[in-house]
Amino acid sequence: MDRRSRLAVALMTVLVLATVAGCTLPSFAPEGSEEPAVPGAAAPSSGTGTRWRPCPEVPREVVGVASSAMTYECATVTVPRDWATPASAETYDIALLRIRSKKQKAADRIGSLLINPGGPGGSGIDIAVYLSFGQAQGGLPTEITDRFDIVGFDPRGVSRSSPVKCISAKDQDTSFAATPDPAGQAEFDAAVALNRKVAADCAGKYGERLRTFSTEQAARDLDALRAAVGDEKLTYLGYSYGTLLGATYAQLFPKNVRALVLDGAVDPTESFVSGSEQQAKGFERAFTNFTGWCARNAAKCPIAPDARGAVTDALAKAKVSPVTGPDGRAATDGWVFVGLISSLYTESGWAYLAEAIAGLQQGDAEGIFQLADQYAEREPDGTYSNMFDANLAVNCADAGKTPTAEEVRRLQGEWRAKYPLFGAALAVGMLPCVFWAGQRDPYPAGKAVGSPDLLVVGTTGDPATPYENTADLANMLGVGHVLTWEGEGHTAYPTTACIRDAVDGYLIDLELPREGLRCPAK
């Protein structure tokens, strides 16, 4: 799939997954240098004096075309590198993209809707581009674009915003190709050695700066962006990890909140270990839902009736005798696992997974590599975006108490027994932060005292941010209200009319949906 054909899938592919390389999401960032600037962006500025200039080349770089119904403008806002010492000369540059409907009337405009797609490490500029193509293509409804400027931003360390880059392409390839469940001690020791190396490389390049990529620092940036777009109060749409960023903002700046939609909730009260186990549980449940779909839709699922058996068999065969892909890469069990993970974020991905596994059975690895490379943001020339680098830097800066390698090894066996396909991999996925050398800066986890009501959206079949997190986040904040989508995949808005109407009513009129509202899957 090329960028344009992946547009509809990308809109809802917002994820938070712990793998050997850390937690992430597949957003499709344009190619660039290690520290790319936003094409056509204004010189750095901050506050209400932000300067915007047209940049229609950005959507063309992201998806190949700009929406004829929208205008695209770019700007850069300079923020302190460390908000604890805001007067310091050390700064980061935060890239913004403002999208405005050509039909928007000044009299109807409410303000700006700032968007974060999750990850951490996902590009808010990219997701804003995807969402600008309208409801018919899975984007935002005209009810929203007629009333709000859509503002995407790359958080500090991500893509165009002073990006962190410290993992080599070779190490990324090794990481993704490695067995997801290193049962043998030699395999486990190799995973430990790789993660030690990555941690050392990042510490050697960034040193004390690693702490400054934390979520709390990014939440303080978000308030600077609110001021930069000229809004007295923040209106925000956060997916997945973006719910954690939004929740942190609500705790730090409750009186600056107008409306926050938190879709695909992260529970800030969970420990590093319990959060990883919740994801293992969520992915196992999503995979079971996939196998049920296969059994009911054999005509669409070439690995029916036993999809679980087919996937398990494909992983086992790939470990000992991998199929060679079109570019010469071996489709190891690691790459097959990455493709499996990638496919579970949207229900539409299930058919791609079934076809990819059927392809492997016939000696064709092209489909599984398409899924895996989409997830990994790996380009055909073997280069990677900085998504995983940023993901690792943020997650490890945020992490409080982390397990030891010995504890990870023990949990690997325990979780394998509970969650046969995903438990061991999610346990091993904690290793990067075990060896992280940077100082930690954990985010707050408490009430958003003084904030208006917030809307927390959960999907019952969500693999990456399990539905159980939804009420937990709402209750923690004290002002959260739950909206449920009884669907599959990761995140809900703007998937169905019921969800759209409920979220749009809140964003536009600040009217919460009926308490306990559960929207049907279709």
C-alpha positions as CSV (number, residue, x, y, z in Angstrom):
1,M,0.0,0.0,0.0
2,D,1.3,3.5,-0.9
3,R,0.7,6.5,1.3
4,R,-2.5,7.6,-0.4
5,S,-4.1,4.1,-0.4
6,R,-3.3,3.9,3.4
7,L,-5.1,7.1,4.1
8,A,-8.3,5.6,5.4
9,V,-6.5,3.0,7.5
10,A,-4.1,5.6,8.9
11,L,-6.9,7.8,10.2
12,M,-7.8,5.4,13.0
13,T,-4.4,3.7,13.4
14,V,-3.5,5.4,16.6
15,L,-1.8,3.1,19.0
16,V,0.2,2.5,22.1
17,L,2.2,-0.7,22.1
18,A,5.2,-1.9,24.0
19,T,7.7,-3.8,21.8
20,V,11.4,-4.4,22.0
21,A,11.8,-0.8,20.7
22,G,9.2,0.7,23.0
23,C,5.6,2.0,22.8
24,T,4.4,3.5,19.6
25,L,1.9,4.2,16.9
26,P,2.0,4.1,13.1
27,S,1.7,7.6,11.8
28,F,3.0,8.2,8.3
29,A,5.5,11.0,8.6
30,P,7.2,12.5,5.5
31,E,10.8,11.8,4.9
32,G,13.3,14.3,6.3
33,S,16.7,14.9,7.8
34,E,17.5,14.2,11.4
35,E,16.2,17.7,12.4
36,P,13.7,18.7,9.7
37,A,12.0,22.0,9.6
38,V,8.4,22.5,8.6
39,P,8.5,23.4,4.9
40,G,7.6,27.0,4.5
41,A,7.3,27.6,8.3
42,A,7.7,31.0,9.8
43,A,10.7,31.9,11.9
44,P,10.4,30.8,15.5
45,S,8.0,32.9,17.5
46,S,5.8,32.5,20.6
47,G,2.8,34.0,22.3
48,T,0.1,35.8,20.4
49,G,2.6,37.1,17.8
50,T,2.8,33.7,16.1
51,R,3.4,34.1,12.4
52,W,1.8,31.8,10.0
53,R,2.5,31.3,6.3
54,P,0.9,29.1,3.6
55,C,2.4,25.6,3.3
56,P,0.3,23.5,0.9
57,E,3.4,21.4,0.3
58,V,3.0,19.7,3.7
59,P,-0.2,17.7,2.9
60,R,1.4,16.8,-0.5
61,E,4.4,15.4,1.3
62,V,2.2,13.5,3.8
63,V,-0.4,11.9,1.5
64,G,0.4,13.2,-2.0
65,V,-2.4,15.8,-2.3
66,A,-3.9,18.7,-0.4
67,S,-7.6,18.9,0.2
68,S,-9.2,21.5,-2.2
69,A,-11.6,22.4,0.6
70,M,-8.9,23.5,3.0
71,T,-6.1,26.0,3.5
72,Y,-2.8,24.9,5.2
73,E,-0.5,27.2,7.2
74,C,2.6,26.5,9.2
75,A,4.3,28.1,12.1
76,T,6.9,27.4,14.8
77,V,6.6,28.1,18.5
78,T,9.8,28.2,20.6
79,V,9.5,26.8,24.2
80,P,11.9,26.3,27.0
81,R,13.8,23.1,26.9
82,D,13.1,22.7,30.6
83,W,10.0,24.4,32.0
84,A,11.6,24.3,35.5
85,T,14.0,26.9,34.2
86,P,12.0,28.8,31.6
87,A,14.4,31.7,31.5
88,S,17.2,29.5,30.1
89,A,18.5,30.1,26.6
90,E,18.1,26.4,25.8
91,T,14.9,25.8,23.8
92,Y,13.0,23.5,21.6
93,D,11.0,24.4,18.4
94,I,7.5,23.1,18.2
95,A,6.0,22.8,14.7
96,L,2.4,23.5,14.0
97,L,0.0,23.1,11.1
98,R,-3.2,25.1,11.0
99,I,-5.9,23.8,8.6
100,R,-8.9,26.0,7.9
101,S,-12.0,25.2,5.9
102,K,-12.6,27.6,3.0
103,K,-16.3,27.6,4.0
104,Q,-15.6,28.6,7.5
105,K,-17.3,31.9,8.5
106,A,-15.6,34.2,11.0
107,A,-18.9,34.7,12.8
108,D,-19.3,30.9,13.4
109,R,-15.7,30.2,14.4
110,I,-15.3,29.0,17.9
111,G,-11.5,28.7,18.0
112,S,-8.8,26.1,17.4
113,L,-9.0,22.3,17.9
114,L,-5.6,21.0,18.8
115,I,-5.0,17.4,18.0
116,N,-2.5,14.8,19.2
117,P,-2.6,11.3,17.6
118,G,-0.8,9.3,20.4
119,G,2.2,7.2,20.5
120,P,4.1,8.8,22.0
121,G,6.0,9.7,18.9
122,G,3.1,10.2,16.5
123,S,3.0,13.3,14.4
124,G,0.1,15.6,15.1
125,I,0.8,17.4,11.8
126,D,0.4,14.2,9.9
127,I,-2.9,13.2,11.6
128,A,-4.3,16.7,11.1
129,V,-3.6,16.3,7.4
130,Y,-5.4,12.9,7.3
131,L,-8.4,14.3,9.2
132,S,-8.7,17.3,6.8
133,F,-10.1,15.2,4.0
134,G,-13.6,15.1,5.3
135,Q,-16.1,12.7,6.7
136,A,-16.5,10.7,3.5
137,Q,-12.8,9.6,3.8
138,G,-12.8,9.1,7.5
139,G,-11.9,12.6,8.4
140,L,-13.5,15.2,10.5
141,P,-17.1,16.2,9.8
142,T,-17.9,19.6,8.4
143,E,-19.7,20.5,11.6
144,I,-16.3,20.6,13.2
145,T,-14.2,22.1,10.4
146,D,-16.8,24.9,9.9
147,R,-16.4,25.9,13.5
148,F,-12.8,25.2,14.4
149,D,-9.3,25.6,12.9
150,I,-7.7,22.2,13.0
151,V,-4.3,22.5,14.5
152,G,-1.8,19.6,14.4
153,F,1.5,19.8,16.3
154,D,4.5,17.6,16.6
155,P,5.3,17.4,20.3
156,R,8.8,18.0,21.5
157,G,11.2,15.4,20.2
158,V,8.8,14.2,17.5
159,S,9.3,14.5,13.7
160,R,9.6,18.2,12.9
161,S,9.9,19.5,16.5
162,S,13.5,19.3,17.6
163,P,13.4,15.5,16.9
164,V,15.3,13.0,19.1
165,K,17.1,10.4,16.9
166,C,19.5,7.9,18.6
167,I,18.5,4.4,17.3
168,S,20.3,3.3,14.2
169,A,18.4,1.7,11.3
170,K,20.5,-1.4,11.8
171,D,19.5,-1.7,15.5
172,Q,15.8,-1.1,14.5
173,D,15.9,-3.9,11.9
174,T,17.5,-6.2,14.5
175,S,14.9,-5.3,17.1
176,F,11.9,-5.9,14.8
177,A,13.3,-9.1,13.4
178,A,14.1,-10.6,16.8
179,T,11.9,-13.2,18.2
180,P,9.0,-11.7,20.2
181,D,9.3,-14.4,22.9
182,P,13.0,-15.1,23.5
183,A,12.4,-18.3,25.5
184,G,16.0,-19.5,25.3
185,Q,18.5,-17.8,27.6
186,A,20.8,-16.9,24.7
187,E,17.9,-15.2,22.9
188,F,16.9,-13.3,26.0
189,D,20.5,-12.2,26.7
190,A,20.7,-10.9,23.1
191,A,17.5,-8.8,23.7
192,V,19.1,-7.4,26.9
193,A,22.3,-6.6,25.1
194,L,20.5,-4.8,22.3
195,N,18.5,-2.7,24.7
196,R,21.6,-1.9,26.7
197,K,23.2,-0.6,23.5
198,V,20.2,1.5,22.5
199,A,20.1,3.0,26.0
200,A,23.8,3.8,25.9
201,D,23.6,5.3,22.4
202,C,20.8,7.6,23.4
203,A,22.4,8.6,26.7
204,G,25.7,9.3,24.8
205,K,24.0,11.6,22.4
206,Y,21.5,13.4,24.7
207,G,22.7,13.0,28.2
208,E,20.7,15.1,30.7
209,R,18.4,16.3,27.9
210,L,16.6,12.9,27.9
211,R,14.5,13.9,31.0
212,T,13.1,16.9,29.1
213,F,11.2,14.7,26.6
214,S,8.6,13.8,29.4
215,T,4.9,14.1,29.1
216,E,4.7,16.8,31.8
217,Q,7.1,19.0,29.8
218,A,5.0,18.4,26.6
219,A,1.8,19.3,28.5
220,R,3.4,22.7,29.5
221,D,4.3,23.1,25.8
222,L,0.6,22.6,25.0
223,D,-0.4,25.6,27.1
224,A,2.1,27.7,25.1
225,L,0.5,26.4,21.9
226,R,-2.9,27.4,23.2
227,A,-1.7,30.9,23.7
228,A,0.1,30.9,20.3
229,V,-3.1,30.1,18.4
230,G,-4.8,32.9,20.3
231,D,-7.3,30.9,22.4
232,E,-8.1,31.8,25.9
233,K,-9.0,28.2,26.7
234,L,-7.9,24.9,25.1
235,T,-10.1,22.8,22.9
236,Y,-8.3,19.5,22.4
237,L,-8.7,16.0,20.8
238,G,-6.3,13.4,22.0
239,Y,-6.1,9.9,20.8
240,S,-4.4,7.1,22.8
241,Y,-1.2,8.5,24.4
242,G,-2.8,11.8,23.6
243,T,-5.3,11.1,26.4
244,L,-2.4,11.0,28.8
245,L,-1.1,14.3,27.5
246,G,-4.5,15.8,27.7
247,A,-5.1,14.5,31.2
248,T,-1.8,15.9,32.4
249,Y,-2.7,19.2,30.9
250,A,-6.1,19.2,32.7
251,Q,-4.3,18.6,36.0
252,L,-1.6,21.4,35.4
253,F,-3.9,24.0,33.8
254,P,-7.5,23.2,34.8
255,K,-8.7,26.7,34.4
256,N,-7.4,26.9,30.9
257,V,-9.6,24.1,29.6
258,R,-12.6,24.6,27.4
259,A,-13.2,21.0,26.2
260,L,-11.0,17.9,26.0
261,V,-12.0,14.8,24.2
262,L,-9.8,11.9,25.4
263,D,-10.3,8.9,23.0
264,G,-8.6,5.6,23.8
265,A,-7.8,6.1,27.4
266,V,-4.4,5.6,29.1
267,D,-4.8,5.1,32.8
268,P,-2.2,7.3,34.6
269,T,-2.7,5.4,37.9
270,E,-1.3,2.2,36.5
271,S,2.2,1.2,37.2
272,F,4.7,0.6,34.4
273,V,4.3,-3.2,34.8
274,S,0.5,-3.3,35.2
275,G,0.1,-1.0,32.1
276,S,2.1,-3.5,30.0
277,E,0.0,-6.4,31.3
278,Q,-3.2,-4.6,30.5
279,Q,-2.0,-4.2,26.9
280,A,-1.2,-7.9,26.7
281,K,-4.7,-8.6,27.8
282,G,-6.2,-6.1,25.3
283,F,-4.3,-7.6,22.4
284,E,-5.1,-11.1,23.3
285,R,-8.8,-10.1,23.4
286,A,-8.6,-8.3,20.1
287,F,-6.9,-11.3,18.4
288,T,-9.7,-13.6,19.7
289,N,-12.2,-11.2,18.2
290,F,-10.3,-11.5,14.9
291,T,-10.4,-15.3,15.0
292,G,-14.2,-15.1,15.6
293,W,-14.6,-12.8,12.6
294,C,-12.6,-15.3,10.5
295,A,-14.9,-18.1,11.5
296,R,-18.0,-16.1,10.6
297,N,-16.6,-14.7,7.4
298,A,-14.7,-17.6,5.8
299,A,-15.1,-16.1,2.3
300,K,-13.1,-13.1,3.4
301,C,-10.6,-14.9,5.5
302,P,-8.4,-17.4,3.6
303,I,-7.0,-18.8,6.9
304,A,-10.4,-19.8,8.2
305,P,-11.7,-21.8,10.0
306,D,-8.7,-22.0,12.4
307,A,-7.2,-18.5,12.2
308,R,-5.5,-18.8,15.6
309,G,-3.8,-22.1,14.5
310,A,-2.7,-20.5,11.2
311,V,-1.1,-17.5,12.9
312,T,0.6,-19.6,15.6
313,D,1.9,-22.0,13.0
314,A,3.1,-19.0,10.8
315,L,5.1,-17.6,13.8
316,A,6.6,-21.0,14.6
317,K,7.7,-21.6,11.0
318,A,9.0,-18.1,10.6
319,K,11.3,-18.6,13.6
320,V,13.1,-21.7,12.1
321,S,12.6,-21.2,8.3
322,P,11.6,-17.7,7.4
323,V,10.3,-16.7,4.0
324,T,12.4,-14.2,2.1
325,G,10.7,-10.9,1.2
326,P,10.9,-9.0,-2.0
327,D,13.7,-6.8,-0.7
328,G,15.8,-9.8,0.6
329,R,14.8,-9.5,4.2
330,A,13.9,-12.7,6.1
331,A,10.3,-12.7,7.4
332,T,11.3,-13.9,10.9
333,D,8.8,-14.5,13.6
334,G,9.7,-11.0,14.8
335,W,8.6,-9.4,11.6
336,V,5.5,-11.6,11.4
337,F,4.6,-10.5,15.0
338,V,5.0,-6.8,14.1
339,G,2.6,-7.4,11.1
340,L,0.2,-9.1,13.4
341,I,0.2,-6.2,15.9
342,S,-0.2,-3.7,13.1
343,S,-3.3,-5.4,11.8
344,L,-5.2,-5.4,15.0
345,Y,-5.6,-1.6,15.4
346,T,-8.5,-1.5,12.9
347,E,-11.1,-4.0,12.1
348,S,-10.3,-3.3,8.4
349,G,-6.8,-4.6,9.1
350,W,-8.1,-8.1,9.9
351,A,-8.6,-8.9,6.2
352,Y,-5.0,-7.7,5.5
353,L,-3.7,-10.0,8.2
354,A,-5.6,-13.0,6.9
355,E,-4.2,-12.4,3.4
356,A,-0.7,-11.8,4.7
357,I,-0.7,-15.1,6.7
358,A,-2.1,-17.0,3.7
359,G,0.7,-15.4,1.6
360,L,3.3,-16.7,4.0
361,Q,1.8,-20.2,3.6
362,Q,2.4,-19.9,-0.1
363,G,6.0,-18.6,0.3
364,D,5.1,-14.9,-0.2
365,A,6.1,-12.4,2.5
366,E,5.1,-9.2,0.7
367,G,1.9,-8.8,2.6
368,I,3.4,-9.3,6.1
369,F,6.2,-6.8,5.3
370,Q,3.7,-4.2,4.2
371,L,1.9,-4.5,7.5
372,A,5.1,-4.5,9.5
373,D,6.7,-1.6,7.7
374,Q,3.6,0.4,8.0
375,Y,3.7,0.0,11.8
376,A,7.5,0.5,12.0
377,E,7.5,3.5,9.7
378,R,10.3,1.8,7.7
379,E,10.9,3.2,4.3
380,P,11.7,1.1,1.2
381,D,15.4,2.2,1.4
382,G,15.6,0.8,5.0
383,T,15.5,4.1,6.8
384,Y,13.1,4.9,9.7
385,S,11.3,7.9,10.9
386,N,12.2,9.0,14.5
387,M,8.9,7.7,15.8
388,F,10.4,4.9,17.9
389,D,13.3,7.1,19.1
390,A,10.8,9.7,20.4
391,N,8.5,6.9,21.8
392,L,11.3,5.5,23.8
393,A,12.5,8.8,25.1
394,V,9.1,9.9,26.3
395,N,8.1,6.5,27.8
396,C,11.3,6.1,29.7
397,A,11.3,9.7,30.9
398,D,7.8,9.1,32.2
399,A,8.4,5.8,33.8
400,G,8.6,5.7,37.5
401,K,9.6,2.3,39.0
402,T,10.7,-0.2,36.4
403,P,11.4,-3.9,36.8
404,T,14.9,-5.4,36.7
405,A,15.9,-7.7,33.8
406,E,15.4,-10.7,36.1
407,E,11.9,-9.6,36.9
408,V,11.1,-9.1,33.2
409,R,12.3,-12.7,32.7
410,R,10.0,-14.0,35.4
411,L,7.0,-12.0,34.0
412,Q,7.7,-13.3,30.5
413,G,6.9,-16.8,31.6
414,E,3.9,-15.8,33.8
415,W,2.3,-13.6,31.1
416,R,2.9,-16.3,28.4
417,A,0.7,-18.6,30.4
418,K,-2.0,-15.9,30.7
419,Y,-1.8,-14.4,27.2
420,P,-0.3,-17.0,24.9
421,L,0.4,-14.8,21.8
422,F,1.1,-11.4,23.4
423,G,2.1,-11.9,27.1
424,A,5.7,-12.7,26.7
425,A,6.3,-10.0,24.0
426,L,4.7,-7.3,26.2
427,A,6.9,-8.4,29.1
428,V,10.1,-8.3,27.1
429,G,8.9,-4.9,25.7
430,M,9.6,-3.4,29.1
431,L,13.4,-3.9,28.7
432,P,14.2,-0.6,27.0
433,C,13.3,1.4,30.1
434,V,15.0,-1.0,32.4
435,F,18.3,0.2,31.1
436,W,17.4,3.8,30.3
437,A,20.1,6.1,31.6
438,G,18.1,9.4,31.6
439,Q,16.5,10.9,34.7
440,R,12.8,10.2,35.1
441,D,10.1,12.8,35.3
442,P,6.8,11.0,36.0
443,Y,3.5,12.7,35.1
444,P,0.9,13.5,37.8
445,A,-2.1,11.2,38.4
446,G,-4.8,12.9,40.3
447,K,-7.9,15.1,40.1
448,A,-8.2,18.0,37.6
449,V,-9.6,20.3,40.2
450,G,-11.2,23.4,38.7
451,S,-11.5,21.9,35.2
452,P,-14.8,21.8,33.4
453,D,-16.3,18.4,32.4
454,L,-14.2,16.3,30.1
455,L,-15.3,13.5,27.6
456,V,-13.5,10.2,27.8
457,V,-14.2,7.8,24.9
458,G,-13.6,4.1,25.1
459,T,-13.9,1.2,22.6
460,T,-14.9,-2.2,23.9
461,G,-12.6,-4.1,21.5
462,D,-9.7,-1.7,21.8
463,P,-6.4,-3.7,21.8
464,A,-3.9,-1.1,22.9
465,T,-5.8,1.0,25.4
466,P,-8.3,-1.6,26.8
467,Y,-11.8,-0.4,27.5
468,E,-11.4,-0.8,31.2
469,N,-9.0,2.2,31.2
470,T,-11.9,4.5,30.2
471,A,-13.7,4.7,33.5
472,D,-10.5,4.6,35.4
473,L,-9.2,7.8,33.6
474,A,-12.6,9.5,34.0
475,N,-12.8,8.7,37.7
476,M,-9.2,9.7,38.3
477,L,-9.8,13.2,36.8
478,G,-13.0,13.6,38.8
479,V,-14.6,15.5,35.9
480,G,-14.5,12.8,33.2
481,H,-17.6,11.4,31.6
482,V,-17.6,8.1,29.7
483,L,-18.8,7.6,26.2
484,T,-18.7,4.0,24.9
485,W,-18.3,2.6,21.4
486,E,-19.2,-1.1,21.1
487,G,-16.8,-1.6,18.2
488,E,-13.4,-3.0,17.3
489,G,-10.1,-1.4,16.9
490,H,-8.2,1.4,18.6
491,T,-10.1,4.7,19.2
492,A,-13.6,5.6,18.1
493,Y,-14.1,9.2,16.8
494,P,-15.3,9.9,14.2
495,T,-16.2,6.3,13.2
496,T,-20.0,6.2,13.4
497,A,-22.8,8.7,13.4
498,C,-23.6,8.0,17.1
499,I,-20.0,8.7,18.2
500,R,-19.7,11.7,15.9
501,D,-23.0,13.3,17.1
502,A,-22.0,12.8,20.8
503,V,-18.4,14.2,20.4
504,D,-19.4,17.0,18.0
505,G,-22.2,18.2,20.5
506,Y,-19.6,18.3,23.2
507,L,-16.9,20.1,21.2
508,I,-19.3,22.7,19.7
509,D,-21.9,23.3,22.4
510,L,-20.2,21.9,25.5
511,E,-23.1,19.5,25.9
512,L,-22.1,16.1,27.3
513,P,-23.8,13.0,25.8
514,R,-26.4,11.2,27.9
515,E,-24.7,9.5,30.9
516,G,-23.9,5.9,30.1
517,L,-24.4,6.3,26.4
518,R,-23.2,3.2,24.5
519,C,-22.9,3.6,20.7
520,P,-23.4,0.5,18.6
521,A,-20.6,-0.9,16.4
522,K,-22.3,0.2,13.1
